[in-house]
Amino acid sequence: MIYNNPKFEKNADLIPLFIACPFAKPDKDCPFSCFHLLKDQAARVLQILNVSQHRLDEMREIHKNCFQRLLLEQQVMKSADWEKTIEASRLAME
């Protein structure tokens, strides 16, 4: 079977990213988005074989940075919501 290729094993963490973006809305510069245009999910996964290992490593790093940025944005949003809640509670007590 073609999935027995060592390149799949080495890059197993990237397989879901070739299938679809795990975030609500992918970045416009996402290196995986061009693969999402393929209609067949298996065809998307097979594209791993066509990408150099160096590029796959770069794509992994781009995804890691994107994930960290989105987590930070979520923390900031939650912080802002918490501050609004505290302010609303303070106003309600007056």
C-alpha positions in Angstrom: 0.0 0.0 0.0 1.3 3.5 -0.8 0.7 4.8 2.7 3.5 2.4 3.9 6.0 5.0 2.5 8.5 6.1 5.1 7.7 9.8 4.2 4.2 9.3 5.6 5.6 8.0 8.8 8.0 10.8 9.2 5.4 13.4 8.4 2.3 11.9 10.0 1.7 15.1 12.0 1.1 17.0 8.7 -1.5 14.6 7.2 -4.5 16.3 8.8 -3.2 19.7 7.6 -3.1 18.4 4.0 -6.7 17.3 4.4 -8.2 20.5 5.9 -7.4 23.5 8.1 -8.0 22.8 11.8 -8.9 26.4 12.4 -12.1 28.2 11.6 -10.5 30.2 8.8 -7.1 29.5 7.3 -4.6 32.3 6.8 -4.3 33.6 3.3 -0.7 32.6 3.3 -1.3 29.1 4.5 1.0 26.7 2.6 -1.5 23.9 3.0 -4.5 25.7 1.4 -3.6 24.9 -2.2 -3.9 21.2 -1.3 -7.4 21.8 0.1 -8.6 22.6 -3.4 -8.2 18.9 -4.4 -11.6 17.2 -4.2 -10.3 13.8 -3.2 -9.0 13.5 0.4 -6.7 10.7 -0.6 -5.2 12.8 -3.3 -4.5 15.6 -0.8 -2.6 13.2 1.5 -0.6 11.7 -1.4 0.7 15.2 -2.2 3.1 14.7 0.8 5.1 12.5 -1.6 5.5 15.4 -4.1 6.8 17.9 -1.6 10.4 18.0 -0.6 11.2 17.1 3.0 12.8 20.5 3.4 9.6 22.2 2.4 7.5 19.9 4.6 9.7 21.0 7.5 9.2 24.6 6.6 5.4 24.0 6.4 5.4 22.4 9.8 7.2 25.5 11.3 4.7 27.8 9.6 1.8 25.8 11.1 3.4 25.9 14.5 3.8 29.7 14.4 0.2 30.1 13.1 -1.1 27.9 15.9 0.9 29.9 18.6 -0.4 33.1 17.2 -4.0 32.0 17.2 -3.7 30.7 20.8 -2.3 34.1 21.8 -5.2 35.9 20.0 -7.6 33.7 21.9 -6.0 34.5 25.2 -6.2 38.2 24.5 -9.8 37.9 23.5 -10.6 36.0 26.7 -8.7 38.5 28.7 -10.7 41.4 27.2 -14.0 39.5 27.9 -12.9 38.9 31.5 -12.2 42.6 31.9 -15.6 43.5 30.5 -17.3 41.0 32.9 -15.5 42.6 35.9 -16.5 46.1 34.8 -20.1 45.0 34.3 -20.1 43.4 37.7 -18.6 46.5 39.3 -21.3 48.7 37.6 -24.1 46.4 38.7 -23.0 46.7 42.3 -23.1 50.5 42.3 
